[in-house]
Amino acid sequence: MKVGDKIRFTFAKKEKEGEVVRVYDKAAYIKADFPKDKGKIVKRKIKDIKA
């Protein structure tokens, strides 16, 4: 996984798609569009992210 990759992650028991902004050893920051908040950045553990 590297910056700029498109990935899928879980949010509120649904799957969302986003773009990786930052990657650390155990976590990644993902930029995703939500209905009322475009460009929101969420943090997820790397083990919980689907490629």
Summary of the structure (lengths in Angstrom):
residues: 51
radius of gyration: 10.0
end to end distance: 8.0
largest distance: 30.5
contacts: 125
relative contact order: 0.31
helix: 6%
strand: 67%
